[in-house]
Amino acid sequence: MSQEIDILSRITTDFAALRDAEKKVAELIFADIDFVTEASIGEIAQRAGVSDASVTRFARAIGCTNVRDLKTRLTRALAAGRRFIQEATPEDSSSVVYDIATQTLALNRDLLAQADIAGAVEQLDQARQILVFGAGGGSSMLSQELQFRLVRLGYAISAYPQALLPRMVASTLEPEDVVVVLSATGYTPEMVESAQIAKQYGAKVIAITAMNSPLAATSDIVLPVTSRETDFIFHPSASRYAMLAVIDVLALELAMRHRERSRTKLRRLKLSLDDHRGGDNRQPLGD
């Protein structure tokens, strides 16, 4: 699948090579992109202080067929979100990281309280094997995090933080298997389709995802997450905090479901790590 280059990046890259009149059109776009997407060639030319021909030459110089094509691509750039074009109000300091994390966890605590945690724990505990699917930065990392949390409790679990492999693995599953699919949006095609394939073969699907999403509609149990993404795009997505909290809740519930077994395995793990790295007995079970 081919994808057109971001037109604003193209204008920035080619700016130095443009003629003086064409540079004025480029500067107008960055100053008032909304006006350019709606105005006629004549109106753009008048506002930029150039001729109609210069507007047309500018469009062709940056790889567009004509001015109409230029306006279409600018409209697509706007569709990605105005916050990715215009500067948002700057946050005061790095303390915003802690503020957003706190707000996200509080918001999702109430949401998760209404979810079927008990049902999810039951399915995971009874599974022949647990498979975790995730694609993209946060979901890929957190699929492995769930694997790390449960493998130490003695569960047969494997993480597949890729795009194509989950689809392949899903086609091999049996009704005794459980799949946990992570997706902050619930719209990633690879995750939705992998969940659908797993269900076709009788496997249970638990989704840690947004409510009312295609992935949620496909799953047997939904453990919902949400986040309030702000216009301050430089802060990493807060949905990671919500998904990690769900993972920790599942791990805690499964550990307490078999306290003696969990205590024995965690002790053995701690002894193995202490023997390897040394240190006091309050070091975490990992690093």
Buried (B, 14 or more C-beta within 10 A) or exposed (E): EEEEEBBBEBBEEBBEEBEEBBBBBBEBBBEEBEEBBEBEBEBBBBBBEBBBEBBBBBBBBBBBEEBEBBBBBBBEBBEEEEEEBEEEEEBEEEEBEEEBBEBBBEBBEEBBEEBBBEBBBBBBBEBEBBBBBBBBEBBBBBBBBBBBBBBBBBBEBEBBBBBEBBBEBBEEBEEEBBBBBBBBBBEBEBBBBBBBBBBEEEBBBBBBBBBEBBBBBBBBBBBBBBBEBBEBEEBEBBBBBBBBBBBEBBBEBBBEBBEEEBEEBBEEBBEEBEEEEEEEEEEEEEE
